[in-house]
């Protein structure tokens, strides 16, 4: 499987269409996020908190097979979870992931 979505993450970050950290939780609550990606090495508490929030607000959430180093390298910042705010980027990333 090619990792084209990692390139898309870099483009989305450059276009300022990615949120993370505490802003991610606020964006999920206000439903400004279309897709949430979580690294596989995130803590169990982080995974549960984000997946529960996404499920409650009806936002798609994927726990990736990549670790946080790979996702961080794709966007140039140290992050464990990312939210995609643009529907075009979100749909293209979902298509590349296979979801």
C-alpha positions in Angstrom: 0.0 0.0 0.0 1.4 3.4 -0.9 1.5 6.1 1.6 0.1 8.9 -0.6 -2.0 10.2 2.3 1.1 11.2 4.2 1.9 13.6 1.3 -1.7 14.9 1.5 -1.2 15.5 5.2 1.8 17.7 4.5 -0.3 19.7 1.9 -3.2 20.0 4.4 -0.8 21.3 7.0 0.7 23.8 4.6 -2.8 25.0 3.8 -3.6 25.3 7.5 -6.4 22.7 7.4 -5.1 20.5 10.2 -5.8 21.0 13.9 -4.2 19.1 16.8 -3.9 19.1 20.6 -6.5 20.9 22.7 -7.7 22.7 19.6 -8.6 19.3 18.2 -11.1 18.5 21.0 -12.7 22.0 20.6 -13.0 21.5 16.9 -14.6 18.1 17.3 -17.1 19.6 19.7 -18.0 22.3 17.3 -18.0 19.8 14.4 -15.4 21.8 12.3 -13.4 18.6 11.7 -14.3 16.1 9.0 -11.7 13.4 9.8 -9.5 12.5 12.8 -6.3 10.4 12.5 -4.7 8.9 15.6 -1.2 7.3 15.7 -1.1 3.6 16.8 1.3 4.4 19.6 -1.0 7.0 21.2 -1.9 6.3 24.8 -5.0 4.3 25.5 -6.5 7.3 27.3 -6.0 9.5 24.2 -7.4 6.9 21.8 -10.5 6.4 24.0 -11.1 10.1 24.5 -10.8 11.0 20.8 -12.7 8.0 19.5 -15.6 8.5 22.0 -15.8 12.2 21.1 -15.8 11.4 17.4 -18.4 8.7 17.8 -20.7 11.0 19.8 -20.4 13.9 17.2 -20.5 11.6 14.2 -17.0 12.3 12.9 -15.0 9.6 11.2 -12.0 8.5 13.2 -9.1 6.2 12.2 -6.4 4.6 14.3 -3.6 4.5 11.8 -1.0 1.7 11.4 1.7 4.3 11.5 3.3 5.5 14.7 3.5 9.1 15.9 6.9 9.6 14.4 5.6 9.0 10.9 2.6 11.2 11.3 4.8 13.9 12.9 7.3 13.8 10.1 4.5 14.1 7.5 3.3 17.5 9.0 6.6 18.7 10.5 5.3 18.9 14.1 5.3 16.4 17.0 1.7 15.2 17.1 -0.1 12.0 18.0 -3.6 12.9 16.7 -4.7 15.2 13.8 -8.0 16.6 12.7 -8.6 17.5 9.1 -10.8 20.6 8.7 -11.3 20.6 5.0 -13.8 18.1 3.4 -11.8 17.8 0.2 -8.6 16.8 2.0 -10.6 14.5 4.3 -12.3 12.7 1.4 -9.0 12.2 -0.5 -7.2 11.0 2.6 -10.0 8.5 3.4 -9.9 7.3 -0.2 -6.1 6.7 0.1 -6.4 5.0 3.5 -9.0 2.7 2.1 -11.9 3.9 4.3 
